[in-house]
């Protein structure tokens, strides 16, 4: 073999080795594929009770929720002729189907799509620019916040209904709870809503009132210690109780009243210590069909709309 041929052979071998190294690196390198994050099981990120399918162009996922965190899913809707997009407190989930039917009956050819979630999450969605026609809040706190931000049409903010807090227990009541005092017993597992959630605000107030009037600070401390989960919506608390994952849960009176018989046992909270939560309704200034949105608000405030709410355990405005 001549010297020239020898050098050419060496060059070919080195080139081949370099090529094989590059190919192997490409096969064994770290993948950069995107990952999908989903909400934890049992967390009602977005719940819909609709007469027609909403025009939804995108839907985001949420990160896992920790105690006292606020879920802020961001469903995106667009204006749809004669279909009202109503961002609605999650505690109206049970009544939403009948409310949709009643609205369609009063205004033939119309429909409503409910985006049901914790009021705190809905508020964040609106502030982030999400489209909606009507806002139904379960807390004056968030109604005031959006009013100050000029998100509502002037003169459309109205009181819709009210709700008290109640304690519900699994149907078989395995912890043997018979009174509010029993909530402080060692080992009792309690579900509540986070302090940012309207029913959580009401629950905290009721517990504080009960401690001050009857049970004392030690009871208050024990109830807090026994609380094993803080949920981001009222229906999530009810679900934990219905499944027997906890021994007791603080929810709205309407949830207990509207539940199928045999779903829960309950322990009432005296009205003097309770917290009457006030719901409101308003037309959003960003609505593309304000007259249609106003008609929906009129229905909700009418005798027909109010009767539906009463039948699901809500109290008069």
C-alpha positions in Angstrom: 0.0 0.0 0.0 1.4 3.4 -1.0 1.7 6.1 1.6 -1.0 8.2 -0.1 -3.5 5.3 0.0 -2.6 4.6 3.6 -3.5 8.2 4.6 -6.7 8.1 2.7 -7.7 4.9 4.5 -7.0 6.5 7.9 -9.1 9.6 6.9 -12.1 7.4 5.9 -12.0 5.4 9.1 -11.9 8.5 11.3 -14.8 10.1 9.3 -16.9 6.9 9.7 -16.3 6.9 13.4 -17.3 10.5 13.8 -20.5 9.9 11.8 -21.4 6.9 13.9 -20.8 9.0 17.1 -23.1 11.7 15.8 -25.9 9.2 15.0 -25.7 7.6 18.4 -25.9 10.9 20.1 -29.0 11.8 18.1 -30.7 8.5 19.1 -29.9 8.7 22.8 -30.2 12.4 23.4 -32.8 13.9 25.9 -36.3 14.4 24.3 -37.6 18.0 24.4 -41.3 17.1 23.7 -43.8 19.3 25.5 -45.5 17.9 28.7 -49.2 18.2 29.5 -50.2 19.2 33.0 -53.6 18.1 34.2 -55.7 19.1 37.3 -55.9 16.6 40.1 -58.8 14.1 40.2 -61.8 15.6 41.9 -61.0 19.2 41.2 -63.8 20.7 39.1 -61.7 23.0 36.9 -64.6 24.0 34.6 -68.1 22.6 34.7 -70.7 23.2 32.1 -74.5 22.9 32.2 -75.5 24.1 28.7 -78.6 24.0 26.5 -76.3 24.3 23.5 -72.6 23.6 22.9 -70.6 26.7 23.7 -68.4 28.3 21.0 -65.1 27.4 22.8 -61.9 28.1 20.8 -59.4 27.1 23.5 -59.2 25.6 26.9 -56.2 25.7 29.2 -55.1 23.1 31.8 -54.2 24.0 35.3 -51.4 23.0 37.6 -52.1 20.7 40.6 -54.0 22.6 43.4 -52.5 22.8 46.9 -54.3 23.8 50.1 -55.6 27.3 50.1 -54.6 27.8 46.4 -56.8 29.5 43.8 -57.6 27.6 40.6 -57.6 29.9 37.6 -58.5 27.9 34.5 -58.9 30.1 31.4 -61.6 28.8 29.1 -62.0 31.1 26.1 -65.4 31.8 24.7 -66.5 34.1 21.9 -69.7 36.1 21.4 -72.4 33.9 19.9 -75.7 35.4 18.7 -78.5 34.8 21.1 -76.4 32.6 23.4 -75.5 34.2 26.7 -72.1 33.2 28.2 -72.6 33.4 32.0 -69.6 33.1 34.3 -71.3 31.7 37.3 -70.4 30.7 40.9 -69.9 26.9 41.1 -72.5 26.5 43.9 -75.3 27.2 41.3 -74.2 24.0 39.4 -77.2 22.0 40.5 -79.7 24.7 39.5 -78.0 25.7 36.2 -79.9 23.1 34.0 -83.3 24.3 35.2 -82.3 27.9 34.9 -81.2 27.3 31.3 -84.5 25.7 30.5 -86.5 28.6 32.1 -84.5 31.2 30.2 -85.1 29.4 26.9 -88.8 29.2 27.7 -89.1 32.9 28.5 -87.1 33.9 25.5 -87.7 31.4 22.7 -84.7 31.0 20.4 -82.3 32.0 23.2 -79.9 29.9 25.2 -77.3 30.2 28.0 -73.9 28.5 28.6 -72.7 28.5 32.2 -69.0 28.5 33.0 -69.2 27.3 36.5 -66.3 27.7 38.9 -65.2 29.3 42.1 -66.0 33.1 42.0 -62.3 33.9 42.7 -61.2 31.9 39.6 -63.9 33.5 37.4 -62.8 36.9 38.6 -59.3 36.2 37.5 -60.5 35.0 34.1 -62.5 38.2 33.5 -59.6 40.4 34.6 -57.3 38.4 32.2 -59.6 39.3 29.3 -61.8 36.2 29.0 -65.1 36.8 27.2 -68.4 36.7 29.0 -71.8 38.4 28.9 -72.9 38.0 32.5 -71.2 37.5 35.8 -72.8 35.8 38.8 -70.8 36.1 42.0 -71.2 34.3 45.3 -69.4 37.0 47.3 -69.6 40.8 47.5 -65.8 40.9 47.7 -65.4 39.9 44.1 -68.4 41.9 42.9 -66.8 45.0 44.5 -63.4 44.2 43.0 -64.8 44.0 39.4 -67.0 47.0 39.9 -64.0 49.1 40.9 -62.2 47.8 37.8 -65.1 49.0 35.6 -65.9 45.6 34.3 -69.7 45.9 34.7 -72.3 47.9 32.8 -73.4 50.8 35.1 -76.7 50.0 36.9 -76.7 46.3 36.2 -75.2 45.0 39.4 -78.1 43.4 41.3 -78.5 41.2 44.4 -79.6 37.8 43.1 -80.0 35.4 46.0 -78.6 34.4 49.4 -77.2 31.3 51.1 -76.3 30.1 54.6 -73.5 27.7 55.5 -74.2 24.2 56.8 -72.2 21.1 57.8 -72.8 18.0 55.8 -71.7 14.4 56.7 -71.5 11.2 54.6 -74.7 9.3 54.5 -73.4 6.6 56.9 -71.7 9.1 59.2 -68.8 6.8 60.1 -67.3 9.4 62.6 -70.6 9.5 64.6 -70.9 13.3 64.4 -74.1 14.5 66.0 -73.3 18.1 66.9 -70.9 20.9 66.0 -68.9 20.1 69.1 -68.0 16.7 67.6 -66.1 18.5 64.8 -63.2 19.0 67.3 -62.8 15.3 68.2 -59.4 13.8 67.5 -59.3 12.0 64.2 -62.2 13.7 62.6 -61.4 14.7 59.0 -63.0 18.0 57.7 -63.2 19.5 54.2 -63.5 23.2 53.7 -63.1 25.7 50.9 -60.0 27.9 50.8 -60.2 31.4 52.3 -60.3 32.9 48.8 -63.4 31.0 47.9 -66.8 32.6 48.9 -68.0 29.6 50.8 -64.6 29.5 52.5 -65.0 33.1 53.6 -68.4 32.3 55.0 -67.1 29.1 56.7 -64.3 31.0 58.4 -66.7 33.6 59.7 -69.2 31.0 61.0 -66.4 29.0 62.8 -65.1 32.2 64.4 -68.6 33.1 65.5 -69.3 29.7 67.0 -66.0 29.8 68.9 -66.8 33.2 70.3 -70.4 32.5 71.3 -70.3 28.8 72.4 -67.4 26.5 71.9 -64.2 28.5 72.7 -60.8 28.9 71.1 -59.7 25.3 71.8 -62.6 24.1 69.7 -61.7 26.5 67.0 -58.1 25.3 67.0 -59.1 21.7 66.9 -61.5 22.2 64.0 -58.7 23.9 62.1 -56.3 21.0 63.0 -58.9 18.5 61.8 -59.3 20.3 58.4 -57.5 18.0 56.0 -58.3 19.8 52.7 -59.1 23.3 51.5 -60.9 23.1 48.2 -61.1 25.7 45.4 -64.9 25.4 44.9 -68.0 24.5 46.9 -69.0 21.5 44.9 -65.5 20.0 45.5 -66.1 20.0 49.2 -69.5 18.3 48.7 -67.9 15.6 46.5 -65.3 14.8 49.2 -68.1 14.2 51.7 -70.3 12.2 49.3 -67.4 9.9 48.5 -66.6 9.4 52.2 -63.1 10.8 51.9 -63.8 13.1 54.8 -66.1 13.0 57.8 -67.6 16.4 57.5 -67.7 19.4 55.1 -68.8 23.0 55.2 -71.0 23.9 52.2 -73.9 26.1 51.4 -77.4 25.2 52.7 -78.6 24.9 49.0 -76.2 22.0 48.4 -77.7 20.0 51.3 -81.3 21.0 50.4 -81.0 20.1 46.7 -79.1 16.8 47.2 -80.8 13.5 46.4 -82.3 12.1 49.6 -79.9 9.8 51.4 -76.8 11.5 50.0 -75.8 13.4 53.2 -76.7 13.8 56.9 -76.3 17.4 58.1 -75.7 19.6 61.2 -77.2 23.1 61.0 -75.4 26.2 62.2 -77.5 28.6 64.3 -78.5 31.7 62.3 -77.1 33.9 65.0 -73.6 32.5 64.4 -74.0 31.8 60.7 -72.9 33.9 57.7 -75.5 34.9 55.1 -73.6 34.9 51.8 -75.0 37.3 49.2 -74.9 36.5 45.4 -75.1 39.2 42.8 -75.5 39.3 39.0 -74.3 41.9 36.5 -73.8 42.5 32.8 -70.2 42.7 31.7 -69.1 45.8 29.9 -67.2 43.6 27.4 -70.3 41.8 26.3 -70.9 41.9 22.6 -74.7 41.6 23.1 -75.6 43.6 26.1 -79.4 43.7 25.4 -79.4 39.8 25.3 -77.3 39.7 28.5 -79.7 42.1 30.1 -82.7 39.9 29.2 -80.9 37.0 30.9 -80.4 39.1 34.0 -84.1 40.1 33.9 -85.0 36.4 33.8 -82.8 35.5 36.8 -84.4 38.3 38.8 -87.9 37.4 37.7 -90.4 35.3 39.7 -89.6 32.4 37.4 -85.9 32.5 37.9 -86.2 33.1 41.6 -88.6 30.2 42.0 -85.9 27.9 40.4 -83.3 29.1 42.9 -85.7 28.6 45.8 -86.5 25.1 44.7 -82.7 24.3 44.9 -82.4 25.6 48.5 -81.3 29.2 47.9 -82.9 32.0 49.9 -84.6 35.1 48.7 -82.5 38.1 47.9 
